[in-house]
């Protein structure tokens, strides 16, 4: 009896209930991106991978998608955990999600070279939504932030660099125009996986920075009136709980963020994926295998959003949102690879320099492994 020939769509659907084996991958040339001679079916490379439990990474976590040539153990971990593990910890994870700006600072300022990046970006989000204000302080537009006290949980976090960059380039508000107050507690510490890394707490010269009241997190500083506004990666507790005196500076942040993308072409990146350099030296095929694995896992989510989300997800207009996003940002609106992200990456590198974190503009080619610069998604 001849074997049934599956279409690509049928093959992808079958992965929802069965992990992809090495044999099934070899039957699909578009998935078998690593040269066959680099993979021995009897001896897979064992690697530890870490990162957030994200929808577009979940297929790598549960085994529906395998990294070609590897036996993968995925550890779910928050950003503080993975940053500290890489910069000051045991470095036992061969592949890991990493904060993009903290990695840039470790590379540029500390001579960190133990890991290198590949152009996979698990976490990215527009940051207009991340500016919160008190309603009783006379703040109605970004320009009203000049001279105000702004609370943060960590000055050098990727999210904060993006917020300051968009304020400077879109509204002519520089970091020096604001009085910064660093909270003594981080309300997101539990979800982020521990203490903030040293890179995220870096304070450049020339800015006014004060320490917040002892024992208060950033949300408490805002509700208690210690600060006028709050720049925060996550939604502060006061906003989530519906505090009547707390709101976003952009009430319709979705509209503003869409307009920002149409104007600039920038979709802010928070996290990238890093691979330990010694493992690349020993297995030079690994970066491409990891890149392809993350790309395949993301494609499964695209397929789900198009085919199943409309009746499986309890959001009444999720199909329309998906279609509108593709219309305004492109079919592959969450791209991996250098070229589709070059403008965004260059913006972050520029912002970091402008904000005094580095003494030069770091180049993309320095941060990403040379073999990955031409990677494209198939």
N, C-alpha and C positions, 0 to 999 in steps of 0.2 A: 504494500500500500504506500503510495507516494505521500510525502509529508505535506500538510496544509501550508500554503504560503500566506502569511499574514500581511495585511497592509500595515503601514506605519502606525495609523490610528489604532488598529486592533492591537498592535504590539504594545503601544503605550497604555491602553486600557488594561491589558493583562497585567501590567506591573502594579496595578492598584491592589492586587491580591497575592501576587507572587514576586519575590525578589528576583531581580535580573541576575542571571548567572553569567559566568565568564563565557560559557558556551553560547548562550543566546546573544551576547554582545558580539561575538565574532561573526555571527550570521548577518549582522547589520553593519555594513561598511561605514555609514554615516555616524554610527555611535563608536565604532572601533577606531578612534583617532590616534591611539598610540600604536606605533609600529609593532607588529605581531612578535618580531624577534626579541622585543624588550620584555615580554611577558611570558613567564613560564607557568603553565597551568598548574603544575604541581607545587609551586612555591610562590605564593603571593607576598608582596611587601606589606608587612604589618605597620599601620600608621594610626596614631591618635589624632583625632580632629576635634576642635572645640569651637563653640559659638552659641548664639541664641537659637531657640527653638522657633524658627521663622517658617512661615508657610512655604516659601520658595526654596527652603533648605531641607524641609521635613523628609523628602524622599531619600536624601542622603542619610538622615538620622535613622529612619526605619528600614533602610535597606532596599527599597524599591529601585533606587539607582545606586550602582556601585561605581566607585572610582576605579577605572580600568587598571588592572594589574595589582590591586591592593585589597588587603583585608582590613577593613576600616572599623575602628572603635570611635564612636562619636560621643563626646561629653558635652552636655548642655551646660553652658556657663555664661554669666553676664560679662559686660564689658570691663568692669573693674577687675574681675577675676582674670580674664584673658590678658589684659594689659600687664598686670603685675606679674603674672606667670611668665610672660615673655621678657619683660625688662629686668626684673629682679628675682624671679622665681627659678624653678628647676629646669624650665625649658624642655619638658618631656613631651610636649605636643609637637608633632612634626608639621601639622597644618592647623592654623587657628585664625578665627576672626580677630580683628585688631582695630583699635581706634585709629583712624587715618591721621588726624593731626598729632596725637601723641606719638605715633610712629615717626612722623616727619621730624618732630622735635628731638626724639631720641637719636635719629640718624644725623641730623644737622648739628646738634649741640653736644651730644654725648658720645659720638663716634660709634653708635650702635650698629653692628653689622651681622649679628648672629642669625637674623631672619631677613628675608627679602619679600617684597610684595608681588602678588600677581593681580591682574586687573579684573578681579571679581569683587563686587560691592554689595554685600548682603543688606546693609542698612543705609538708606538715604531718605531724606524727607525735606520738604520745603520748610523754612524757618520763620516765616512771617507769623505763623500761628503760635510761635513760642515766646511772644512778647506779651506779658500780662501787666495790667496797671490797676491802681486803685481809682475808683470812680470819683472820689472826693478830692483829687489833687489837681484838677484843672488840666488834665492830659487828654487830648482828643485826637492828636495826630503825632507822628514820629518826631517832628520838630520840637514838640513840647517836652521832649525828654532831656533837652539841654539843661545842664545844671542840676539834674535830679539825681536822687539816690536810687541806684539799681542793684537789686540783690541777685546773687548767683550762687551756684553750688560749687563751681570750679572754673576759674578764669580761662584756662587754656583748653577747655573741652572743644571738640570739633564743632558742636552746635553753637557755642558762644562765638567762635571765630566767624562762622557763617553769619550769625545775626549782626555782629559788628561790621562785617564786610558789606552786607546789603544796606545797612543804615548809612555807612559812609559813602557808598557808590550810588545809592538811589536817593538819599535824603540829605547828604552832606553833613552827617553827624559823625564826628570822630570819637574814638575811645576817650580822648582827653576832655571831651565835652560832658562827660558823665562822671558822677561820683560812685565808685564801685564798692559794694559791700558783700564780703564773702561770708556765707552762712557757716556757723560752727558745726552744723549737722546737715547731712545730705539725706533728704527724705526718700531718695531713690536708691540709697545704698544697698538695701536688701535685694531689689530687683536687678541692680547692676552687678551684684556679686562681690561686694566688699568695699574696702576703702579706695578712695580715688587715687590714681597713680600720681607719682611725683611730677610727671610731664604735664598733667592736667592742672596742676596747681601752680605752674610757673607764672610769675608776675613780671612783665617787662617794665623797664624804666619809663618814667614820664606820665604815668597814669595815677590817679588818686584812688587808692585802695584802702579800705578799712575792714576790720574784722567785725562780724555781726555779734549780737548779744550771745553770751555763753548759753548753750543748751537749746537754742532755737534753730529750727531748720528754715529753709528759704520761704516756705509757705507761711510759717508763723511770723516771719519778719514782715511779710506783706500785710497780713491780716491785722497785725499789731501796730502797723503804721511806722515801723522802723525804716522802711524803704517805700519809695513811690511807685516803683515798677519792679518787675522780675523777669529775667531772661533765663529760661529753663528748658532743657531738652524734653522732659516729660511734663505732663499736665500737673500743676501744683494741686495739692490736696484741697485747698480752698476753692479752686475753680471746679474741681470734680464734685465737691459737695454743694456747689451752688451758692457760695457766699455772695450775698447781694452787693457787696462793695468791691468785688473783683471781676474783671472782664479782660478780654483781649483788646489790644490797641487796634487791631484790624478785626472788627466784628464779623465781616464776611471774608475771612482769611483765604478761603478756597478761591474766590474770585481774584483777589490780589495776587495770590501765588500763581494762578494760571496766567495772568497778565505778565507777571514777572518772567515766567518761562518763555512766553511768546516774545518778549522783548530781548531777553538775554541768552536764551538757550541753555541756561544753567539749571541743573537738577542737583541740588546739594548732596554730597556724599559724606556720610558719617564714618562708615567702617569699610575696611578692605579685608582681604585674606592674605595671610603671610605664611611662608613655608621656611622651615629651618634650612640654612644654607648648606650645612654639611650633608643633609639628606639629598639635596639637589645635586651636589657634587658627586655623590655616589650613584644617584639614579636620575640622570638628566632628563628623562622622559616624564618625570613626575609632575612638573608644573602644568604641562598640557593635559595630563590625565585629570588633575584636580580642576582645572578650568572647564574641561568638558563635562565633568561630573556635576559641578554647580550649574552649568548651563542647562543640562538635561533636567535637573531637578526643577529649575525655574520654568522650563517649558511645560512641565506637567501642570503647574499652577495656571499658566496661560490657557492651556486646554480646558482645565476645570472651569475657569471663569467664563469661557466662551460656551461650553456645552452643558454644564451642570449647576453652576452657581445660582441661576435664576430660580430654581426650585429647591435647592438644598440649603441655601444661606438665607437666614431670616432678615433680609434687607429688601424692601419692596422694589427698589430701583437699581439694584446692583448691576443688572445687565446694561442698563442705559449708562451707568457710570463707567463701566468697562469700555463700552463703545465710544463714549465721549473722550475718555482718556486716550484711547488709540488714535482717535481723530485729531486731537490736539498735540499729542506727543509722539505719535508713530506707533506702529504695531509692536515693535520691541521697545517699549517705553522705559524699560528697566535694563538698559544694555550693559553687557560686560565687554571688556576690551579697552584699549587705550584711545583709539581714534574717536569713537562715539562719545567719549567722556573727556576728551582733551580740554575743551573749553572749561568744563567744571573743575577739572584737576588744576589747570593753570590759575583759575580764579582763587582756589584755596591756597595755593603756593604763594600767590601775590598777597593775599590778605594776611597770611602769616608773617610775611616780611614787613608789610605796612604796619602791622600791629606790634612790631618789635620783638617777635618771638625768635626770629633768625636774623643773622647779619648779612644774609644774601638770599636771593630767590633760588630755592632748591629746584632742580630740574626733574621732570618726570622720569627721565632715563636713569637717574640715580636711584630712585626709590624702587622701581620695578625691575625684576630680573630681566636681563637682556633678551632671553629667549621668548619672553612673553609680549614684547612690544608690538609684534605683528599679529597676535592672536585675534581671530574673528570668530563669532558664533556661527554655527552652521544650522 
